[in-house]
Amino acid sequence: MDYNIISADGHVDLHWLPPNLFKENCAHRFRELMPYVRHDGQWVDNQGGDYGVAQGTGATKGRPYVAGYQKRMDDHERTNLYSDGKRRPGNPELRIKDQDLDGIQGEVLYGILGTTRYVNNPEVAEEMIRIYNQWVFTFQEKYPERFRPLAVIPTTSLDAMIRQIVNSRYKHCGVQICNDDIKVPLFYPDWNKMWELCVEYNLPVHFHTTVPKMDWSMINEEYKRPIIATWLGGFQFTAHKVISEMIFGQVLDRYPQLKVVFAESGIGWLPYFLDRMDLQWEEKYSDINLSAKPSEIWRRQCYCSFQMDEIGLQHLDIIGENNVMWANDFPHSEGTWPNSREFITKSMKNVDHDIKKKILYRNAMDLYGFSEYYTYDQTFEW
């Protein structure tokens, strides 16, 4: 396989999954509790749960496509992504065709992020995750050179986390946790068994920014757009709390082989934040016995992904050229599909060619094992 671009962050959301996936694959006692697609195209369950529109826009919940609502969605619909009835992101052959259209040869797959927060029964939520994890492994089985799936890890209990990690240890390229579902600080002993297993099985841990759960029925229509714009203007910064806990809480020092990835975090804010952590540690919290400066620990064990970030690309000396991976975020509207090469050309025009290769495919290739299928390093201009 000749890799020129690997997307380090793609999505298979609930609304792209087979309509009866959960009912057909769950334990019998959960059958009447599982979500499914109703006759009107809505993902629901029999307890009144609403999971959004099948083949819709958005991430956690599918929403109907509305022309003119968002430019990137209009770009998507020009390919009939929301209207052709084929659920293309949930079909491996059709997904490959869509990524070929965008010039992408490999992709890391994130799963049903945040969806289970709409499920009130933790056993049902874990069963949904188990079913998804098995399904996405089967999804990629024929095309391992194209797809690297992550296992979704529930945060409902330590036992649930451990069960899914053990089940996924030879099937997935890492585990993913929803930032918003973290109940206790990551340096508490509650998490130690998880870190130990991830090191033992060589599973990088992924934290992905997500949309907060909101009750839109309580918000006036005229305020919805400003509220969404306000949140989206800074949602990537929420990764700072996880980074701080992993470094100042000495998790990364206790587990120096652990790799941690922050997906869709962006990179432009990181130089200031890393510098701020260094300053805080040196001047106020040097009694926290770290093995190195926080910024050095970051470069030793952490990675991040971005779509468009010209500011961050000017400060790779601080963030680390080996720590940054590009992504098209397909099929989300925050991403660059199907025009990724245009965005890459514009945002990376001043990046050294060898560094560009690291960001666009080499860092992801090494972290996720795509190198197993790599044939040769060809000259390619993006």
ZAVONU-440574 format. One record per residue (C-alpha): residue in three letters; residue number from 1; x negated, y, z negated. Coordinates in pm, 1 decimal. Layout:
N
+------+-----+----------+----------+----------+
| rest |  nr |       xx |       yy |       zz |
+------+-----+----------+----------+----------+
|  Ala | NUM |        X |        Y |        Z |
...
+------+-----+----------+----------+----------+
//
This chain:
382
+------+-----+----------+----------+----------+
| rest |  nr |       xx |       yy |       zz |
+------+-----+----------+----------+----------+
|  Met |   1 |      0.0 |      0.0 |      0.0 |
|  Asp |   2 |   -134.1 |    342.8 |     95.1 |
|  Tyr |   3 |    -33.0 |    582.1 |   -182.2 |
|  Asn |   4 |    -32.0 |    953.4 |   -105.5 |
|  Ile |   5 |    237.2 |   1063.2 |   -352.1 |
|  Ile |   6 |    373.2 |    882.0 |   -656.9 |
|  Ser |   7 |    664.6 |   1036.4 |   -843.0 |
|  Ala |   8 |    602.6 |    989.5 |  -1215.5 |
|  Asp |   9 |    964.4 |   1067.1 |  -1303.9 |
|  Gly |  10 |   1266.0 |    930.2 |  -1115.9 |
|  His |  11 |   1605.6 |    836.7 |  -1255.9 |
|  Val |  12 |   1864.6 |    562.5 |  -1242.3 |
|  Asp |  13 |   2154.4 |    719.1 |  -1432.8 |
|  Leu |  14 |   2472.1 |    547.1 |  -1545.0 |
|  His |  15 |   2677.6 |    696.6 |  -1263.1 |
|  Trp |  16 |   2459.9 |    523.3 |   -999.9 |
|  Leu |  17 |   2492.6 |    177.8 |  -1153.6 |
|  Pro |  18 |   2721.3 |   -104.8 |  -1030.2 |
|  Pro |  19 |   3078.8 |    -32.5 |  -1149.2 |
|  Asn |  20 |   3117.1 |   -348.4 |  -1359.9 |
|  Leu |  21 |   2755.4 |   -400.7 |  -1459.9 |
|  Phe |  22 |   2817.7 |   -390.3 |  -1834.0 |
|  Lys |  23 |   3142.8 |   -585.7 |  -1848.4 |
|  Glu |  24 |   3006.0 |   -863.6 |  -1630.4 |
|  Asn |  25 |   2679.9 |   -906.1 |  -1820.8 |
|  Cys |  26 |   2766.6 |   -844.3 |  -2184.8 |
|  Ala |  27 |   2828.5 |  -1092.7 |  -2463.8 |
|  His |  28 |   3195.2 |  -1196.3 |  -2466.6 |
|  Arg |  29 |   3274.5 |  -1011.4 |  -2790.7 |
|  Phe |  30 |   3174.7 |   -677.9 |  -2631.4 |
|  Arg |  31 |   3368.7 |   -716.6 |  -2305.9 |
|  Glu |  32 |   3660.3 |   -489.4 |  -2396.0 |
|  Leu |  33 |   3425.9 |   -227.0 |  -2541.5 |
|  Met |  34 |   3197.8 |   -178.1 |  -2242.4 |
|  Pro |  35 |   3214.0 |    117.0 |  -1999.1 |
|  Tyr |  36 |   3325.2 |     54.9 |  -1641.8 |
|  Val |  37 |   3440.2 |    252.2 |  -1336.9 |
|  Arg |  38 |   3813.8 |    312.1 |  -1338.5 |
|  His |  39 |   4024.4 |    312.8 |  -1021.2 |
|  Asp |  40 |   3985.4 |    693.3 |   -995.6 |
|  Gly |  41 |   3603.6 |    675.4 |   -989.2 |
|  Gln |  42 |   3553.1 |    776.8 |  -1352.1 |
|  Trp |  43 |   3318.3 |    593.3 |  -1587.9 |
|  Val |  44 |   3525.0 |    520.7 |  -1902.8 |
|  Asp |  45 |   3572.4 |    264.8 |  -2177.8 |
|  Asn |  46 |   3885.9 |    134.5 |  -2343.7 |
|  Gln |  47 |   3826.6 |    340.5 |  -2658.1 |
|  Gly |  48 |   3876.3 |    672.1 |  -2480.1 |
|  Gly |  49 |   3509.9 |    724.2 |  -2394.5 |
|  Asp |  50 |   3430.6 |    944.5 |  -2094.5 |
|  Tyr |  51 |   3094.3 |    892.7 |  -1921.7 |
|  Gly |  52 |   3147.5 |   1112.1 |  -1617.5 |
|  Val |  53 |   3205.0 |   1062.9 |  -1247.1 |
|  Ala |  54 |   3058.2 |    770.6 |  -1053.9 |
|  Gln |  55 |   2809.5 |    887.0 |   -787.8 |
|  Gly |  56 |   2819.8 |   1235.8 |   -935.4 |
|  Thr |  57 |   2563.9 |   1508.6 |   -995.2 |
|  Gly |  58 |   2378.4 |   1557.3 |  -1319.7 |
|  Ala |  59 |   2197.6 |   1327.5 |  -1558.8 |
|  Thr |  60 |   2359.7 |   1203.1 |  -1879.3 |
|  Lys |  61 |   2712.4 |   1236.4 |  -1738.7 |
|  Gly |  62 |   2808.0 |   1242.7 |  -1371.8 |
|  Arg |  63 |   2985.3 |   1557.8 |  -1257.8 |
|  Pro |  64 |   3176.4 |   1616.5 |   -934.2 |
|  Tyr |  65 |   2974.9 |   1782.9 |   -659.4 |
|  Val |  66 |   3085.2 |   2142.9 |   -594.6 |
|  Ala |  67 |   2946.9 |   2312.8 |   -283.3 |
|  Gly |  68 |   2756.2 |   2630.9 |   -360.2 |
|  Tyr |  69 |   2725.4 |   2556.4 |   -732.8 |
|  Gln |  70 |   2353.4 |   2485.8 |   -708.6 |
|  Lys |  71 |   2120.5 |   2508.8 |   -410.7 |
|  Arg |  72 |   1940.2 |   2181.3 |   -474.0 |
|  Met |  73 |   2269.8 |   1992.7 |   -497.7 |
|  Asp |  74 |   2365.0 |   2134.6 |   -160.2 |
|  Asp |  75 |   2033.1 |   2004.9 |    -22.2 |
|  His |  76 |   2120.4 |   1662.9 |   -162.8 |
|  Glu |  77 |   2468.4 |   1657.4 |    -18.2 |
|  Arg |  78 |   2338.7 |   1741.4 |    327.6 |
|  Thr |  79 |   2221.0 |   1377.5 |    318.0 |
|  Asn |  80 |   2567.5 |   1271.5 |    187.2 |
|  Leu |  81 |   2411.1 |   1160.8 |   -141.9 |
|  Tyr |  82 |   2727.7 |   1227.1 |   -343.4 |
|  Ser |  83 |   2989.2 |   1137.3 |    -84.0 |
|  Asp |  84 |   2884.3 |    830.6 |    116.1 |
|  Gly |  85 |   3002.3 |    579.8 |   -145.5 |
|  Lys |  86 |   2676.7 |    380.0 |   -129.5 |
|  Arg |  87 |   2529.0 |    467.3 |   -473.8 |
|  Arg |  88 |   2191.6 |    499.7 |   -298.8 |
|  Pro |  89 |   1974.8 |    569.5 |   -608.4 |
|  Gly |  90 |   2111.5 |    245.1 |   -758.9 |
|  Asn |  91 |   2028.2 |     31.4 |   -454.9 |
|  Pro |  92 |   1656.0 |    -52.3 |   -415.5 |
|  Glu |  93 |   1655.8 |    -69.7 |    -34.2 |
|  Leu |  94 |   1848.5 |    256.0 |      4.6 |
|  Arg |  95 |   1642.3 |    425.1 |   -264.8 |
|  Ile |  96 |   1324.3 |    335.8 |    -78.6 |
|  Lys |  97 |   1465.9 |    494.1 |    237.8 |
|  Asp |  98 |   1549.0 |    812.0 |     47.2 |
|  Gln |  99 |   1200.8 |    828.3 |   -103.6 |
|  Asp | 100 |   1044.7 |    759.9 |    237.6 |
|  Leu | 101 |   1237.9 |   1062.9 |    361.6 |
|  Asp | 102 |   1061.6 |   1263.8 |     90.3 |
|  Gly | 103 |    716.2 |   1115.0 |    153.0 |
|  Ile | 104 |    706.4 |    919.6 |   -175.5 |
|  Gln | 105 |    542.1 |    574.7 |   -187.3 |
|  Gly | 106 |    576.3 |    491.5 |   -557.8 |
|  Glu | 107 |    808.3 |    587.1 |   -840.2 |
|  Val | 108 |    841.1 |    549.6 |  -1217.2 |
|  Leu | 109 |   1204.2 |    482.8 |  -1311.4 |
|  Tyr | 110 |   1366.6 |    633.9 |  -1619.6 |
|  Gly | 111 |   1696.3 |    485.3 |  -1730.0 |
|  Ile | 112 |   2026.2 |    576.5 |  -1894.7 |
|  Leu | 113 |   1885.7 |    868.3 |  -2093.1 |
|  Gly | 114 |   2116.7 |    992.9 |  -2365.9 |
|  Thr | 115 |   2417.8 |    798.5 |  -2236.8 |
|  Thr | 116 |   2450.8 |    578.9 |  -2542.3 |
|  Arg | 117 |   2499.9 |    883.0 |  -2767.0 |
|  Tyr | 118 |   2857.7 |    880.5 |  -2632.8 |
|  Val | 119 |   2904.6 |    529.2 |  -2774.0 |
|  Asn | 120 |   3019.7 |    523.7 |  -3136.5 |
|  Asn | 121 |   2933.3 |    157.6 |  -3192.6 |
|  Pro | 122 |   2554.6 |     99.5 |  -3227.6 |
|  Glu | 123 |   2590.6 |   -269.4 |  -3137.0 |
|  Val | 124 |   2766.0 |   -177.5 |  -2813.2 |
|  Ala | 125 |   2497.3 |     84.0 |  -2740.9 |
|  Glu | 126 |   2221.6 |   -172.6 |  -2788.9 |
|  Glu | 127 |   2401.9 |   -423.3 |  -2568.5 |
|  Met | 128 |   2433.5 |   -161.1 |  -2293.9 |
|  Ile | 129 |   2060.4 |    -93.5 |  -2318.5 |
|  Arg | 130 |   1976.1 |   -463.6 |  -2306.5 |
|  Ile | 131 |   2188.0 |   -505.8 |  -1992.6 |
|  Tyr | 132 |   2036.0 |   -201.1 |  -1825.2 |
|  Asn | 133 |   1679.8 |   -311.5 |  -1904.5 |
|  Gln | 134 |   1739.1 |   -651.4 |  -1749.3 |
|  Trp | 135 |   1915.2 |   -500.4 |  -1447.7 |
|  Val | 136 |   1637.3 |   -249.2 |  -1371.4 |
|  Phe | 137 |   1375.7 |   -522.3 |  -1394.6 |
|  Thr | 138 |   1569.6 |   -718.4 |  -1131.6 |
|  Phe | 139 |   1609.2 |   -394.5 |   -931.4 |
|  Gln | 140 |   1233.4 |   -361.2 |   -886.1 |
|  Glu | 141 |   1143.1 |   -729.9 |   -864.6 |
|  Lys | 142 |   1131.6 |   -740.1 |   -483.6 |
|  Tyr | 143 |    944.9 |   -409.4 |   -456.6 |
|  Pro | 144 |    689.4 |   -389.4 |   -741.3 |
|  Glu | 145 |    458.7 |   -181.0 |   -520.8 |
|  Arg | 146 |    731.5 |     87.6 |   -500.3 |
|  Phe | 147 |    896.6 |     89.3 |   -844.3 |
|  Arg | 148 |    771.4 |     85.9 |  -1201.5 |
|  Pro | 149 |   1068.1 |     70.8 |  -1444.9 |
|  Leu | 150 |   1062.2 |    184.8 |  -1806.0 |
|  Ala | 151 |   1257.1 |      3.3 |  -2075.7 |
|  Val | 152 |   1510.9 |    213.5 |  -2263.7 |
|  Ile | 153 |   1457.9 |    183.4 |  -2639.9 |
|  Pro | 154 |   1750.3 |    246.7 |  -2878.6 |
|  Thr | 155 |   1682.8 |    456.7 |  -3186.7 |
|  Thr | 156 |   1981.8 |    327.7 |  -3382.7 |
|  Ser | 157 |   1762.2 |    104.3 |  -3600.0 |
|  Leu | 158 |   1408.5 |    -29.4 |  -3628.9 |
|  Asp | 159 |   1529.2 |   -383.4 |  -3559.0 |
|  Ala | 160 |   1701.8 |   -267.3 |  -3238.7 |
|  Met | 161 |   1384.4 |    -91.4 |  -3122.5 |
|  Ile | 162 |   1170.1 |   -396.4 |  -3188.2 |
|  Arg | 163 |   1410.1 |   -632.8 |  -3010.6 |
|  Gln | 164 |   1403.4 |   -426.7 |  -2692.2 |
|  Ile | 165 |   1026.2 |   -379.4 |  -2697.0 |
|  Val | 166 |    969.3 |   -752.3 |  -2737.7 |
|  Asn | 167 |   1221.2 |   -829.2 |  -2461.1 |
|  Ser | 168 |   1050.2 |   -581.9 |  -2227.6 |
|  Arg | 169 |    686.2 |   -656.7 |  -2297.6 |
|  Tyr | 170 |    610.5 |   -836.1 |  -1968.9 |
|  Lys | 171 |    876.7 |   -677.6 |  -1750.0 |
|  His | 172 |    840.2 |   -300.7 |  -1777.3 |
|  Cys | 173 |    552.8 |    -54.6 |  -1747.1 |
|  Gly | 174 |    641.0 |    138.0 |  -2063.1 |
|  Val | 175 |    919.0 |    234.2 |  -2300.8 |
|  Gln | 176 |   1128.7 |    549.3 |  -2309.1 |
|  Ile | 177 |   1292.0 |    731.8 |  -2597.1 |
|  Cys | 178 |   1544.9 |   1011.9 |  -2576.7 |
|  Asn | 179 |   1403.2 |   1320.3 |  -2754.2 |
|  Asp | 180 |   1743.4 |   1423.0 |  -2888.2 |
|  Asp | 181 |   1810.4 |   1084.0 |  -3050.5 |
|  Ile | 182 |   1514.7 |   1089.8 |  -3290.2 |
|  Lys | 183 |   1649.3 |   1081.9 |  -3645.4 |
|  Val | 184 |   1331.1 |   1082.8 |  -3858.9 |
|  Pro | 185 |    983.5 |   1231.8 |  -3794.4 |
|  Leu | 186 |    763.6 |   1015.9 |  -3577.0 |
|  Phe | 187 |    489.0 |    995.7 |  -3839.3 |
|  Tyr | 188 |    718.4 |    826.7 |  -4093.4 |
|  Pro | 189 |    641.8 |    459.8 |  -4163.2 |
|  Asp | 190 |    976.0 |    368.6 |  -3997.7 |
|  Trp | 191 |    799.0 |    394.1 |  -3660.5 |
|  Asn | 192 |    477.7 |    205.9 |  -3737.2 |
|  Lys | 193 |    592.7 |   -133.4 |  -3611.3 |
|  Met | 194 |    697.4 |     23.6 |  -3282.2 |
|  Trp | 195 |    356.9 |    189.6 |  -3231.2 |
|  Glu | 196 |    183.0 |   -138.2 |  -3316.1 |
|  Leu | 197 |    386.9 |   -334.1 |  -3061.5 |
|  Cys | 198 |    338.9 |    -73.7 |  -2789.0 |
|  Val | 199 |    -37.8 |    -90.7 |  -2838.4 |
|  Glu | 200 |    -32.6 |   -471.6 |  -2850.2 |
|  Tyr | 201 |    168.3 |   -498.6 |  -2526.9 |
|  Asn | 202 |     -1.8 |   -200.1 |  -2358.5 |
|  Leu | 203 |    324.0 |     -8.4 |  -2317.4 |
|  Pro | 204 |    291.1 |    370.8 |  -2288.8 |
|  Val | 205 |    560.2 |    552.1 |  -2486.9 |
|  His | 206 |    767.0 |    805.0 |  -2293.0 |
|  Phe | 207 |    965.7 |   1097.3 |  -2428.0 |
|  His | 208 |   1199.2 |   1261.6 |  -2180.8 |
|  Thr | 209 |   1371.9 |   1595.3 |  -2223.2 |
|  Thr | 210 |   1750.6 |   1558.8 |  -2209.6 |
|  Val | 211 |   2065.7 |   1766.5 |  -2195.0 |
|  Pro | 212 |   2213.7 |   1821.3 |  -2544.2 |
|  Lys | 213 |   2550.7 |   1667.0 |  -2619.6 |
|  Met | 214 |   2808.6 |   1944.6 |  -2612.9 |
|  Asp | 215 |   3186.7 |   1960.9 |  -2645.6 |
|  Trp | 216 |   3266.6 |   2176.6 |  -2345.2 |
|  Ser | 217 |   3637.2 |   2173.3 |  -2424.8 |
|  Met | 218 |   3566.8 |   2419.8 |  -2706.1 |
|  Ile | 219 |   3385.0 |   2668.3 |  -2482.3 |
|  Asn | 220 |   3553.3 |   2931.5 |  -2266.8 |
|  Glu | 221 |   3500.9 |   2878.0 |  -1894.2 |
|  Glu | 222 |   3341.7 |   3220.7 |  -1848.9 |
|  Tyr | 223 |   3062.7 |   3130.0 |  -2094.4 |
|  Lys | 224 |   2966.4 |   2790.0 |  -1956.4 |
|  Arg | 225 |   2727.4 |   2907.1 |  -1686.5 |
|  Pro | 226 |   2531.8 |   3143.8 |  -1918.0 |
|  Ile | 227 |   2509.3 |   2867.9 |  -2181.3 |
|  Ile | 228 |   2372.6 |   2616.3 |  -1928.9 |
|  Ala | 229 |   2128.0 |   2871.3 |  -1783.6 |
|  Thr | 230 |   2008.0 |   2965.0 |  -2133.1 |
|  Trp | 231 |   1936.8 |   2604.2 |  -2223.0 |
|  Leu | 232 |   1777.7 |   2509.4 |  -1891.5 |
|  Gly | 233 |   1547.9 |   2810.2 |  -1913.1 |
|  Gly | 234 |   1363.1 |   2649.0 |  -2202.2 |
|  Phe | 235 |   1464.7 |   2284.9 |  -2236.8 |
|  Gln | 236 |   1116.0 |   2166.5 |  -2141.7 |
|  Phe | 237 |    967.2 |   2335.0 |  -2446.9 |
|  Thr | 238 |   1149.5 |   2090.6 |  -2676.5 |
|  Ala | 239 |    862.2 |   1847.0 |  -2622.0 |
|  His | 240 |    647.5 |   2062.1 |  -2853.9 |
|  Lys | 241 |    801.8 |   1906.5 |  -3164.6 |
|  Val | 242 |    721.0 |   1552.5 |  -3053.2 |
|  Ile | 243 |    364.0 |   1649.2 |  -2959.3 |
|  Ser | 244 |    311.6 |   1816.9 |  -3297.6 |
|  Glu | 245 |    446.3 |   1519.0 |  -3490.6 |
|  Met | 246 |    232.5 |   1270.8 |  -3297.1 |
|  Ile | 247 |    -86.3 |   1476.4 |  -3347.2 |
|  Phe | 248 |    -48.2 |   1649.1 |  -3686.3 |
|  Gly | 249 |    126.4 |   1340.7 |  -3823.5 |
|  Gln | 250 |   -189.1 |   1144.7 |  -3728.0 |
|  Val | 251 |      2.8 |    887.6 |  -3525.1 |
|  Leu | 252 |   -241.4 |    915.5 |  -3234.0 |
|  Asp | 253 |   -539.2 |    890.0 |  -3467.6 |
|  Arg | 254 |   -397.8 |    579.0 |  -3636.5 |
|  Tyr | 255 |   -330.1 |    424.1 |  -3295.1 |
|  Pro | 256 |   -607.8 |    552.6 |  -3066.1 |
|  Gln | 257 |   -510.7 |    307.7 |  -2789.4 |
|  Leu | 258 |   -153.0 |    439.9 |  -2776.3 |
|  Lys | 259 |    -64.7 |    637.9 |  -2462.0 |
|  Val | 260 |    217.3 |    893.5 |  -2476.1 |
|  Val | 261 |    392.8 |   1055.3 |  -2178.9 |
|  Phe | 262 |    612.0 |   1366.3 |  -2184.3 |
|  Ala | 263 |    838.7 |   1356.4 |  -1882.4 |
|  Glu | 264 |    983.1 |   1665.5 |  -1718.0 |
|  Ser | 265 |    809.8 |   1867.8 |  -1986.7 |
|  Gly | 266 |    649.2 |   2102.8 |  -1737.7 |
|  Ile | 267 |    294.4 |   2219.6 |  -1798.5 |
|  Gly | 268 |    289.3 |   2600.6 |  -1786.4 |
|  Trp | 269 |    357.7 |   2640.4 |  -2160.0 |
|  Leu | 270 |    105.8 |   2377.6 |  -2269.4 |
|  Pro | 271 |   -217.5 |   2588.0 |  -2261.6 |
|  Tyr | 272 |    -76.7 |   2832.6 |  -2515.9 |
|  Phe | 273 |     70.1 |   2555.8 |  -2729.1 |
|  Leu | 274 |   -250.2 |   2348.3 |  -2734.5 |
|  Asp | 275 |   -450.0 |   2658.1 |  -2824.2 |
|  Arg | 276 |   -197.1 |   2740.4 |  -3096.4 |
|  Met | 277 |   -227.8 |   2391.1 |  -3246.1 |
|  Asp | 278 |   -606.8 |   2419.8 |  -3248.3 |
|  Leu | 279 |   -588.0 |   2756.2 |  -3424.6 |
|  Gln | 280 |   -337.8 |   2633.6 |  -3683.8 |
|  Trp | 281 |   -547.3 |   2327.1 |  -3761.4 |
|  Glu | 282 |   -878.4 |   2513.5 |  -3786.3 |
|  Glu | 283 |   -749.6 |   2805.4 |  -3996.7 |
|  Lys | 284 |   -466.5 |   2661.6 |  -4206.5 |
|  Tyr | 285 |   -437.5 |   2283.9 |  -4194.4 |
|  Ser | 286 |   -789.7 |   2148.5 |  -4175.6 |
|  Asp | 287 |   -699.6 |   1931.3 |  -4475.9 |
|  Ile | 288 |   -506.8 |   1715.1 |  -4225.7 |
|  Asn | 289 |   -786.5 |   1476.4 |  -4143.6 |
|  Leu | 290 |   -781.3 |   1465.1 |  -3763.4 |
|  Ser | 291 |  -1049.9 |   1290.7 |  -3558.9 |
|  Ala | 292 |  -1082.7 |   1591.9 |  -3324.8 |
|  Lys | 293 |   -916.0 |   1920.6 |  -3236.1 |
|  Pro | 294 |   -547.3 |   1875.2 |  -3144.1 |
|  Ser | 295 |   -617.3 |   1975.5 |  -2782.9 |
|  Glu | 296 |   -886.5 |   1707.0 |  -2760.1 |
|  Ile | 297 |   -652.8 |   1442.6 |  -2900.4 |
|  Trp | 298 |   -397.6 |   1552.7 |  -2641.1 |
|  Arg | 299 |   -643.9 |   1504.8 |  -2357.3 |
|  Arg | 300 |   -750.6 |   1168.9 |  -2501.0 |
|  Gln | 301 |   -404.8 |   1008.4 |  -2521.7 |
|  Cys | 302 |   -126.4 |   1220.8 |  -2371.1 |
|  Tyr | 303 |     20.5 |   1278.0 |  -2024.7 |
|  Cys | 304 |    289.6 |   1503.4 |  -1885.9 |
|  Ser | 305 |    486.7 |   1539.9 |  -1564.2 |
|  Phe | 306 |    615.5 |   1840.4 |  -1374.5 |
|  Gln | 307 |    793.3 |   1926.1 |  -1050.4 |
|  Met | 308 |    712.0 |   2292.2 |   -983.7 |
|  Asp | 309 |    467.8 |   2475.7 |  -1207.3 |
|  Glu | 310 |    221.2 |   2710.8 |  -1042.6 |
|  Ile | 311 |    131.0 |   2870.1 |  -1377.8 |
|  Gly | 312 |     32.1 |   2540.7 |  -1534.9 |
|  Leu | 313 |   -176.5 |   2440.5 |  -1234.4 |
|  Gln | 314 |   -397.0 |   2744.4 |  -1297.2 |
|  His | 315 |   -495.1 |   2607.8 |  -1640.2 |
|  Leu | 316 |   -581.1 |   2244.2 |  -1578.5 |
|  Asp | 317 |   -911.7 |   2296.0 |  -1758.8 |
|  Ile | 318 |   -710.2 |   2323.1 |  -2081.4 |
|  Ile | 319 |   -432.2 |   2072.2 |  -2010.8 |
|  Gly | 320 |   -662.6 |   1818.0 |  -1846.1 |
|  Glu | 321 |   -669.0 |   1720.0 |  -1478.9 |
|  Asn | 322 |   -645.4 |   1354.1 |  -1582.8 |
|  Asn | 323 |   -336.0 |   1418.0 |  -1795.8 |
|  Val | 324 |    -97.6 |   1568.0 |  -1540.3 |
|  Met | 325 |    132.6 |   1382.7 |  -1300.6 |
|  Trp | 326 |    366.2 |   1520.8 |  -1037.8 |
|  Ala | 327 |    728.8 |   1403.5 |   -999.1 |
|  Asn | 328 |   1023.1 |   1474.2 |   -769.4 |
|  Asp | 329 |   1284.4 |   1390.8 |  -1037.7 |
|  Phe | 330 |   1506.0 |   1212.0 |   -782.6 |
|  Pro | 331 |   1806.0 |   1227.1 |   -777.2 |
|  His | 332 |   1839.7 |   1510.7 |  -1030.2 |
|  Ser | 333 |   1901.4 |   1865.4 |   -914.9 |
|  Glu | 334 |   1610.1 |   1995.4 |  -1126.8 |
|  Gly | 335 |   1378.8 |   1811.3 |   -888.7 |
|  Thr | 336 |   1240.5 |   1869.2 |   -541.5 |
|  Trp | 337 |   1395.2 |   1590.6 |   -331.9 |
|  Pro | 338 |   1427.3 |   1584.9 |    -29.6 |
|  Asn | 339 |   1187.4 |   1877.1 |     24.6 |
|  Ser | 340 |    901.3 |   1775.7 |   -204.5 |
|  Arg | 341 |    621.7 |   1826.0 |     45.4 |
|  Glu | 342 |    722.9 |   2188.7 |     90.2 |
|  Phe | 343 |    710.6 |   2245.2 |   -286.8 |
|  Ile | 344 |    378.0 |   2063.3 |   -315.7 |
|  Thr | 345 |    223.4 |   2271.0 |    -36.3 |
|  Lys | 346 |    340.3 |   2595.0 |   -194.5 |
|  Ser | 347 |    259.2 |   2523.6 |   -558.7 |
|  Met | 348 |    -70.6 |   2336.5 |   -509.4 |
|  Lys | 349 |   -227.3 |   2544.5 |   -233.5 |
|  Asn | 350 |   -510.5 |   2657.4 |   -462.6 |
|  Val | 351 |   -575.4 |   2322.5 |   -631.2 |
|  Asp | 352 |   -899.3 |   2141.3 |   -546.9 |
|  His | 353 |   -838.0 |   1847.5 |   -311.9 |
|  Asp | 354 |   -981.5 |   1581.7 |   -545.3 |
|  Ile | 355 |   -782.5 |   1716.3 |   -839.0 |
|  Lys | 356 |   -471.9 |   1723.2 |   -622.3 |
|  Lys | 357 |   -518.4 |   1351.6 |   -550.6 |
|  Lys | 358 |   -527.2 |   1282.2 |   -924.2 |
|  Ile | 359 |   -208.2 |   1476.6 |   -988.4 |
|  Leu | 360 |    -13.5 |   1342.5 |   -691.0 |
|  Tyr | 361 |    -96.7 |    975.2 |   -723.6 |
|  Arg | 362 |   -420.5 |    863.4 |   -889.6 |
|  Asn | 363 |   -328.4 |    941.3 |  -1251.3 |
|  Ala | 364 |      7.1 |    764.7 |  -1216.6 |
|  Met | 365 |   -150.0 |    481.4 |  -1017.7 |
|  Asp | 366 |   -397.2 |    409.9 |  -1298.2 |
|  Leu | 367 |   -151.1 |    451.7 |  -1586.2 |
|  Tyr | 368 |    128.1 |    236.9 |  -1439.8 |
|  Gly | 369 |    -62.5 |    -30.2 |  -1251.4 |
|  Phe | 370 |     17.3 |     75.5 |   -895.9 |
|  Ser | 371 |   -352.5 |     21.6 |   -830.3 |
|  Glu | 372 |   -276.9 |   -350.8 |   -806.0 |
|  Tyr | 373 |   -122.3 |   -278.6 |   -464.6 |
|  Tyr | 374 |   -358.7 |     -2.5 |   -353.4 |
|  Thr | 375 |   -549.0 |    -73.4 |    -31.1 |
|  Tyr | 376 |   -780.8 |    219.8 |     38.2 |
|  Asp | 377 |   -828.5 |    588.5 |    -27.4 |
|  Gln | 378 |   -743.0 |    764.2 |    293.5 |
|  Thr | 379 |   -776.2 |   1128.9 |    385.6 |
|  Phe | 380 |   -435.6 |   1290.3 |    363.2 |
|  Glu | 381 |   -326.8 |   1651.3 |    371.7 |
|  Trp | 382 |     -7.1 |   1726.6 |    181.2 |
+------+-----+----------+----------+----------+
//
